[in-house]
């Protein structure tokens, strides 16, 4: 009997669809970064609370960390850091280093667990699952902002300026407002990026569902 050869036309069509899907997802990712940075510099300063402007960039990084994982979180932080360094260089290299490093560090705690880690937890009779994506996004944005504020307050102290209750309160306002902003934006941003969440996540799920 003659063996049927796979149809090259079908293979090409599948490869083309995969390439177009990847290109579309990449375009959405970079468009989100560009629009977020523009809004952060042009609109967000007018939405301050008590003289403190929530960090739209860290809110977006929180959503990206949970959607894509550590690598995309790093690139989002690196791009935001470079743009922030160019547009408003307050302290040389601070933004350029802090944004990607903070994103990478927070991704350790809030990005989806790997298959290997889930399997290890199952072997230890633990509930192998990822937490709610919205809770993780909000907490990730809050931790990013917390790290940034710690560095800022430390820099103020090292310059010889006394750290007052006002500095601490402004930092806390920034953290809380950024978390609230992330909570409000997370559903819209996930939908724009093409992600959805089922009503109930099973213990063996990866916590991330791509439409």
Secondary structure as a PSIPRED ss2 file (coil, helix, strand):
# PSIPRED VFORMAT (PSIPRED V4.0)

   1 X C   1.000  0.000  0.000
   2 X C   1.000  0.000  0.000
   3 X C   1.000  0.000  0.000
   4 X C   1.000  0.000  0.000
   5 X C   1.000  0.000  0.000
   6 X C   1.000  0.000  0.000
   7 X C   1.000  0.000  0.000
   8 X H   0.000  1.000  0.000
   9 X H   0.000  1.000  0.000
  10 X H   0.000  1.000  0.000
  11 X H   0.000  1.000  0.000
  12 X H   0.000  1.000  0.000
  13 X H   0.000  1.000  0.000
  14 X H   0.000  1.000  0.000
  15 X H   0.000  1.000  0.000
  16 X H   0.000  1.000  0.000
  17 X H   0.000  1.000  0.000
  18 X H   0.000  1.000  0.000
  19 X H   0.000  1.000  0.000
  20 X H   0.000  1.000  0.000
  21 X H   0.000  1.000  0.000
  22 X H   0.000  1.000  0.000
  23 X H   0.000  1.000  0.000
  24 X H   0.000  1.000  0.000
  25 X H   0.000  1.000  0.000
  26 X H   0.000  1.000  0.000
  27 X H   0.000  1.000  0.000
  28 X H   0.000  1.000  0.000
  29 X H   0.000  1.000  0.000
  30 X H   0.000  1.000  0.000
  31 X H   0.000  1.000  0.000
  32 X H   0.000  1.000  0.000
  33 X H   0.000  1.000  0.000
  34 X H   0.000  1.000  0.000
  35 X H   0.000  1.000  0.000
  36 X H   0.000  1.000  0.000
  37 X H   0.000  1.000  0.000
  38 X H   0.000  1.000  0.000
  39 X H   0.000  1.000  0.000
  40 X H   0.000  1.000  0.000
  41 X H   0.000  1.000  0.000
  42 X H   0.000  1.000  0.000
  43 X C   1.000  0.000  0.000
  44 X H   0.000  1.000  0.000
  45 X H   0.000  1.000  0.000
  46 X H   0.000  1.000  0.000
  47 X H   0.000  1.000  0.000
  48 X C   1.000  0.000  0.000
  49 X E   0.000  0.000  1.000
  50 X C   1.000  0.000  0.000
  51 X C   1.000  0.000  0.000
  52 X E   0.000  0.000  1.000
  53 X C   1.000  0.000  0.000
  54 X C   1.000  0.000  0.000
  55 X C   1.000  0.000  0.000
  56 X H   0.000  1.000  0.000
  57 X H   0.000  1.000  0.000
  58 X H   0.000  1.000  0.000
  59 X H   0.000  1.000  0.000
  60 X H   0.000  1.000  0.000
  61 X H   0.000  1.000  0.000
  62 X H   0.000  1.000  0.000
  63 X H   0.000  1.000  0.000
  64 X H   0.000  1.000  0.000
  65 X H   0.000  1.000  0.000
  66 X H   0.000  1.000  0.000
  67 X H   0.000  1.000  0.000
  68 X H   0.000  1.000  0.000
  69 X C   1.000  0.000  0.000
  70 X H   0.000  1.000  0.000
  71 X H   0.000  1.000  0.000
  72 X H   0.000  1.000  0.000
  73 X H   0.000  1.000  0.000
  74 X H   0.000  1.000  0.000
  75 X H   0.000  1.000  0.000
  76 X H   0.000  1.000  0.000
  77 X H   0.000  1.000  0.000
  78 X H   0.000  1.000  0.000
  79 X H   0.000  1.000  0.000
  80 X H   0.000  1.000  0.000
  81 X H   0.000  1.000  0.000
  82 X H   0.000  1.000  0.000
  83 X H   0.000  1.000  0.000
  84 X H   0.000  1.000  0.000
  85 X H   0.000  1.000  0.000
  86 X H   0.000  1.000  0.000
  87 X H   0.000  1.000  0.000
  88 X C   1.000  0.000  0.000
  89 X C   1.000  0.000  0.000
  90 X C   1.000  0.000  0.000
  91 X C   1.000  0.000  0.000
  92 X C   1.000  0.000  0.000
  93 X C   1.000  0.000  0.000
  94 X H   0.000  1.000  0.000
  95 X H   0.000  1.000  0.000
  96 X H   0.000  1.000  0.000
  97 X H   0.000  1.000  0.000
  98 X H   0.000  1.000  0.000
  99 X H   0.000  1.000  0.000
 100 X H   0.000  1.000  0.000
 101 X H   0.000  1.000  0.000
 102 X H   0.000  1.000  0.000
 103 X H   0.000  1.000  0.000
 104 X H   0.000  1.000  0.000
 105 X H   0.000  1.000  0.000
 106 X H   0.000  1.000  0.000
 107 X H   0.000  1.000  0.000
 108 X H   0.000  1.000  0.000
 109 X H   0.000  1.000  0.000
 110 X H   0.000  1.000  0.000
 111 X C   1.000  0.000  0.000
 112 X C   1.000  0.000  0.000
 113 X C   1.000  0.000  0.000
 114 X C   1.000  0.000  0.000
 115 X H   0.000  1.000  0.000
 116 X H   0.000  1.000  0.000
 117 X H   0.000  1.000  0.000
 118 X H   0.000  1.000  0.000
 119 X H   0.000  1.000  0.000
 120 X H   0.000  1.000  0.000
 121 X H   0.000  1.000  0.000
 122 X H   0.000  1.000  0.000
 123 X H   0.000  1.000  0.000
 124 X C   1.000  0.000  0.000
 125 X C   1.000  0.000  0.000
 126 X C   1.000  0.000  0.000
 127 X C   1.000  0.000  0.000
 128 X C   1.000  0.000  0.000
 129 X C   1.000  0.000  0.000
 130 X C   1.000  0.000  0.000
 131 X C   1.000  0.000  0.000
 132 X C   1.000  0.000  0.000
 133 X H   0.000  1.000  0.000
 134 X H   0.000  1.000  0.000
 135 X H   0.000  1.000  0.000
 136 X H   0.000  1.000  0.000
 137 X H   0.000  1.000  0.000
 138 X H   0.000  1.000  0.000
 139 X H   0.000  1.000  0.000
 140 X H   0.000  1.000  0.000
 141 X H   0.000  1.000  0.000
 142 X H   0.000  1.000  0.000
 143 X H   0.000  1.000  0.000
 144 X H   0.000  1.000  0.000
 145 X H   0.000  1.000  0.000
 146 X H   0.000  1.000  0.000
 147 X H   0.000  1.000  0.000
 148 X H   0.000  1.000  0.000
 149 X H   0.000  1.000  0.000
 150 X H   0.000  1.000  0.000
 151 X H   0.000  1.000  0.000
 152 X H   0.000  1.000  0.000
 153 X H   0.000  1.000  0.000
 154 X H   0.000  1.000  0.000
 155 X H   0.000  1.000  0.000
 156 X H   0.000  1.000  0.000
 157 X H   0.000  1.000  0.000
 158 X H   0.000  1.000  0.000
 159 X C   1.000  0.000  0.000
 160 X C   1.000  0.000  0.000
 161 X C   1.000  0.000  0.000
 162 X C   1.000  0.000  0.000
 163 X C   1.000  0.000  0.000
 164 X C   1.000  0.000  0.000
 165 X H   0.000  1.000  0.000
 166 X H   0.000  1.000  0.000
 167 X H   0.000  1.000  0.000
 168 X H   0.000  1.000  0.000
 169 X H   0.000  1.000  0.000
 170 X H   0.000  1.000  0.000
 171 X H   0.000  1.000  0.000
 172 X H   0.000  1.000  0.000
 173 X H   0.000  1.000  0.000
 174 X H   0.000  1.000  0.000
 175 X H   0.000  1.000  0.000
 176 X H   0.000  1.000  0.000
 177 X H   0.000  1.000  0.000
 178 X H   0.000  1.000  0.000
 179 X H   0.000  1.000  0.000
 180 X H   0.000  1.000  0.000
 181 X H   0.000  1.000  0.000
 182 X H   0.000  1.000  0.000
 183 X H   0.000  1.000  0.000
 184 X H   0.000  1.000  0.000
 185 X H   0.000  1.000  0.000
 186 X H   0.000  1.000  0.000
 187 X H   0.000  1.000  0.000
 188 X H   0.000  1.000  0.000
 189 X H   0.000  1.000  0.000
 190 X H   0.000  1.000  0.000
 191 X H   0.000  1.000  0.000
 192 X H   0.000  1.000  0.000
 193 X H   0.000  1.000  0.000
 194 X C   1.000  0.000  0.000
 195 X E   0.000  0.000  1.000
 196 X E   0.000  0.000  1.000
 197 X C   1.000  0.000  0.000
 198 X C   1.000  0.000  0.000
 199 X C   1.000  0.000  0.000
 200 X C   1.000  0.000  0.000
 201 X C   1.000  0.000  0.000
 202 X C   1.000  0.000  0.000
 203 X C   1.000  0.000  0.000
 204 X C   1.000  0.000  0.000
 205 X C   1.000  0.000  0.000
 206 X C   1.000  0.000  0.000
 207 X C   1.000  0.000  0.000
 208 X C   1.000  0.000  0.000
 209 X E   0.000  0.000  1.000
 210 X E   0.000  0.000  1.000
 211 X C   1.000  0.000  0.000
